[in-house]
Amino acid sequence: MSPGALTLPEAIEEYLLALDVERGLSGNTIEAYRRDLAQYLDFLHGTEPDQSAVERYVAHLRGKDLASSTVGRKLAAIRGLHRFLVIEGLRQTDPTLLLESPRRPEPFPKALTIDEAIHLVEAPDIATIKGRRDSALLEFLYATGARVSEAVGVDIGHIDLEDKVVIVTGKGAKQRLVPIGGKAVTAVARWLPDRLNLVRGSQGGDPLFLNLRGRRLSRQGMFDVVRANARKAGIQQEKVSPHVLRHSAATHMVEAGADLRTVQEILGHATISTTQIYTKVSPAHLVEIYVQAHPRSK
């Protein structure tokens, strides 16, 4: 585990929050996952899991004479957790990948259409302080494809509106320089005077995004902003989250012709294989590019 990375108990809380806010699972289902993952943690005794540890845990479960459906649910919780950790950049490897039993990957969130994304980022009422803050945040998330945890950590000193770039801090405290577009620059510049009036004292840095009490906007606060404006834009709230905006930004860049290496750098993916998921969302676009590019396509 990299210095500064979340501990496994902390990562589990991030996963459960994502199940609640992004996937909209019922409270009972989330509590069942919480119990299953607590048992998993107890079995690990504070060690970071590898494939061998996961296999021992599977053998442990199968030796307890549990119903197959119960074992399946517990394994689904573990697999979902580790897949989430890799996708979010919180861990580099998934120790459940080579488990012998069949695995059903959780669906990758569906990207918004370009029209939906535009309606979402234009939904805030910029005649109000809250609307100007929401507009800045939504334009920032869509422009940069930043993870919600990265957006939470952005300070004033990280963003350069003149050069249209921002420094975001990803996994393992690794920083990267990300471009921001004109719409996001305008929205952030419009928000800055309000931010200056709201900011309250020392709070560990000089956060770009604040709640209306003048404190750093939390991860949950960012989810709430996205969901509230999705409702205003007439988009199903269950369909939208900060991660869906990240996925949409990447998808729209790829569909517009951005090369995968560039998108990989912007998103902060450790490997190109993670970025390649965005080539799978628009088969029609891939066929169009193939027809244009391949000498034997016609």
C-alpha positions in Angstrom: 0.0 0.0 0.0 1.4 3.4 -1.0 2.1 6.0 1.6 -1.0 8.1 2.2 -3.3 5.5 0.7 -6.5 4.6 2.4 -6.4 1.7 4.9 -8.6 -1.2 3.9 -11.3 -0.3 6.5 -11.3 3.3 5.1 -11.5 2.0 1.6 -14.5 -0.2 2.5 -16.3 2.9 3.7 -15.6 4.5 0.4 -17.0 1.5 -1.4 -20.1 1.3 0.7 -20.7 5.0 0.1 -20.4 4.4 -3.7 -22.9 1.5 -3.4 -25.4 3.8 -1.7 -25.0 7.0 -3.7 -23.9 5.8 -7.1 -25.7 2.5 -7.5 -28.7 3.2 -5.2 -28.7 -0.1 -3.4 -31.2 -0.6 -0.6 -30.2 0.0 3.0 -30.7 -3.7 3.8 -28.3 -4.7 0.9 -25.7 -2.2 2.0 -25.9 -3.4 5.6 -25.5 -7.0 4.4 -22.4 -6.0 2.4 -21.1 -4.1 5.5 -21.4 -7.3 7.6 -19.8 -9.4 5.0 -16.8 -7.1 4.6 -16.4 -6.8 8.4 -16.1 -10.6 8.5 -13.6 -10.4 5.7 -11.6 -7.8 7.7 -11.7 -9.9 10.8 -10.3 -12.9 8.9 -7.4 -10.8 7.5 -6.3 -9.7 11.0 -5.0 -6.3 9.7 -3.0 -7.7 6.8 -3.3 -6.4 3.2 -5.0 -9.1 1.1 -3.3 -11.0 -1.7 -4.6 -13.8 -3.9 -3.5 -16.4 -1.3 -5.4 -14.7 1.5 -8.5 -14.4 -0.6 -8.3 -18.1 -1.5 -7.9 -19.0 2.2 -11.0 -16.9 3.0 -13.0 -18.6 0.3 -12.0 -22.0 1.7 -13.0 -20.8 5.2 -16.4 -19.8 4.0 -17.0 -23.0 2.1 -16.0 -25.0 5.3 -18.8 -23.3 7.4 -21.7 -25.1 5.8 -23.3 -21.9 4.6 -26.0 -21.8 1.9 -24.4 -21.4 -1.6 -26.4 -18.1 -2.0 -24.9 -16.8 1.2 -21.3 -17.7 0.1 -22.1 -16.2 -3.3 -23.2 -12.9 -1.8 -20.1 -12.7 0.5 -17.8 -13.3 -2.5 -19.7 -10.7 -4.6 -19.1 -8.2 -1.8 -15.3 -9.0 -1.8 -15.0 -9.0 -5.6 -17.0 -5.7 -5.9 -14.8 -4.1 -3.2 -11.5 -5.1 -4.9 -12.7 -4.1 -8.4 -13.9 -0.7 -7.0 -10.4 -0.2 -5.4 -8.6 -0.8 -8.7 -11.0 1.4 -10.8 -10.8 4.2 -8.3 -7.0 4.0 -8.2 -6.9 3.1 -4.5 -5.1 -0.2 -5.2 -3.1 -1.4 -8.1 -4.1 -5.1 -8.2 -7.3 -7.1 -7.7 -6.5 -10.3 -5.7 -9.9 -11.8 -6.6 -9.3 -11.9 -10.4 -8.1 -15.5 -10.4 -10.7 -17.1 -8.1 -12.0 -20.3 -9.7 -15.7 -19.6 -9.3 -17.4 -17.7 -12.1 -17.4 -13.9 -11.7 -19.9 -11.4 -12.9 -18.2 -8.0 -13.2 -20.2 -5.1 -11.9 -21.4 -2.9 -14.8 -19.3 0.2 -15.5 -21.4 3.3 -15.1 -23.1 4.4 -18.2 -21.9 7.7 -19.6 -24.2 10.6 -20.0 -24.9 11.8 -23.6 -23.2 15.1 -24.5 -26.6 16.8 -24.3 -27.3 15.4 -20.9 -23.8 16.5 -19.6 -24.4 20.0 -21.0 -27.8 20.3 -19.4 -26.4 19.1 -16.1 -23.5 21.6 -15.9 -25.8 24.4 -17.0 -28.5 23.6 -14.5 -27.3 25.7 -11.6 -28.9 29.2 -11.1 -25.8 31.4 -11.3 -27.8 34.4 -9.9 -27.2 32.8 -6.5 -24.0 32.1 -4.5 -24.9 28.4 -4.3 -25.6 28.3 -8.0 -22.2 29.9 -8.8 -20.5 27.4 -6.6 -22.4 24.5 -8.1 -21.6 25.7 -11.6 -17.9 25.9 -10.9 -17.8 22.5 -9.4 -19.8 20.8 -12.2 -17.8 22.4 -14.9 -14.6 21.5 -13.1 -15.6 17.8 -12.7 -16.7 17.5 -16.4 -13.7 19.4 -17.7 -11.0 17.5 -15.8 -12.5 14.1 -15.3 -11.2 14.3 -11.8 -12.2 11.7 -9.1 -14.4 13.2 -6.4 -11.6 12.6 -3.9 -9.3 14.6 -6.1 -11.7 17.5 -6.5 -12.2 17.6 -2.7 -8.5 18.1 -2.3 -8.0 20.9 -4.8 -6.7 24.2 -3.3 -6.6 27.7 -4.8 -2.9 27.4 -5.3 -3.4 24.3 -7.5 -5.3 26.1 -10.2 -4.0 28.5 -12.8 -6.9 30.1 -14.7 -4.6 32.1 -17.0 -2.8 29.0 -18.3 -6.0 26.9 -17.9 -4.5 24.0 -15.9 -4.9 22.5 -12.5 -2.8 20.2 -10.4 -4.8 17.3 -8.9 -3.4 14.8 -6.4 -4.3 11.2 -7.1 -3.4 7.8 -5.5 -0.2 7.6 -3.5 -0.1 11.4 -3.3 0.9 11.5 -7.0 0.3 14.8 -8.7 -0.6 15.4 -12.3 -1.3 18.5 -14.4 -4.7 18.5 -16.0 -6.0 21.1 -18.6 -9.3 22.8 -18.0 -11.5 24.2 -20.7 -12.8 27.8 -21.2 -16.3 27.1 -19.7 -14.8 25.7 -16.5 -12.3 28.6 -16.3 -15.2 31.1 -16.6 -17.3 29.3 -14.0 -14.5 29.0 -11.5 -13.5 32.7 -12.0 -17.1 33.7 -11.4 -17.2 31.7 -8.1 -13.9 33.0 -6.7 -15.3 36.4 -5.2 -18.0 34.4 -3.5 -15.5 31.9 -2.2 -13.4 34.7 -0.8 -16.3 36.1 1.1 -17.3 32.6 2.5 -13.9 31.1 3.5 -13.5 30.6 7.2 -10.1 30.4 8.9 -7.5 27.7 8.8 -8.8 24.4 7.6 -5.8 22.5 6.3 -5.0 24.2 3.0 -7.0 26.8 1.1 -9.8 24.8 -0.6 -11.2 25.8 -4.0 -14.7 24.3 -3.3 -16.5 25.3 -0.1 -19.8 24.6 1.5 -22.0 27.5 2.3 -20.6 27.6 5.9 -17.2 28.4 4.4 -15.6 25.0 5.0 -14.0 22.6 2.5 -16.8 20.9 0.5 -16.9 17.2 1.4 -17.1 14.1 -0.8 -20.8 13.7 0.2 -21.4 17.4 -0.4 -20.1 17.0 -4.0 -22.4 14.0 -4.5 -25.3 16.1 -3.3 -24.5 19.0 -5.7 -24.4 16.6 -8.6 -27.6 14.8 -7.7 -29.5 18.1 -7.0 -28.6 19.6 -10.3 -29.3 16.3 -12.2 -32.9 16.6 -10.8 -33.1 20.2 -12.1 -31.8 19.1 -15.5 -34.4 16.4 -15.7 -31.9 13.6 -15.5 -32.6 10.5 -13.3 -30.7 11.1 -10.1 -29.7 7.5 -9.8 -28.0 7.8 -13.2 -25.7 10.6 -12.1 -22.7 10.9 -9.7 -19.3 12.5 -9.8 -17.9 9.2 -11.1 -20.4 9.2 -13.9 -19.2 12.7 -14.9 -15.6 11.4 -14.9 -16.7 8.5 -17.1 -18.6 10.9 -19.4 -15.7 13.3 -19.8 -13.4 10.4 -20.8 -16.0 8.9 -23.1 -16.7 12.1 -24.9 -13.0 12.9 -25.3 -12.4 9.4 -26.8 -15.4 9.7 -29.1 -14.2 13.1 -30.3 -10.9 11.6 -31.3 -8.6 12.0 -28.3 -5.9 9.3 -28.2 -5.9 6.9 -25.2 -2.5 7.9 -23.9 -3.7 11.5 -23.6 -6.9 10.4 -21.8 -4.8 8.1 -19.6 -2.6 11.0 -18.5 -5.6 13.3 -17.8 -7.5 10.7 -15.8 -4.4 9.5 -13.9 -4.7 5.9 -14.8 -1.7 3.8 -13.9 -2.1 1.6 -17.0 -3.5 2.0 -20.5 -5.7 -1.1 -20.0 -7.9 0.8 -17.5 -8.4 3.7 -20.0 -9.3 1.2 -22.8 -12.7 0.6 -21.1 -13.8 3.9 -22.7 -13.4 2.5 -26.2 -16.1 -0.1 -25.4 -18.9 2.3 -24.9 -19.6 3.3 -28.5 -19.2 0.5 -31.0 -20.7 2.7 -33.7 -18.0 5.2 -33.2 -15.3 2.5 -33.4 -16.7 1.2 -36.6 -16.8 4.7 -38.0 -13.1 5.3 -37.1 -12.2 1.8 -38.5 -13.9 2.6 -41.8 -12.0 5.9 -42.1 -8.6 4.5 -41.0 -8.2 1.0 -42.3 -6.9 0.6 -45.9 -9.0 -2.6 -46.4 -12.2 -1.5 -44.7 -14.0 -0.6 -47.9 
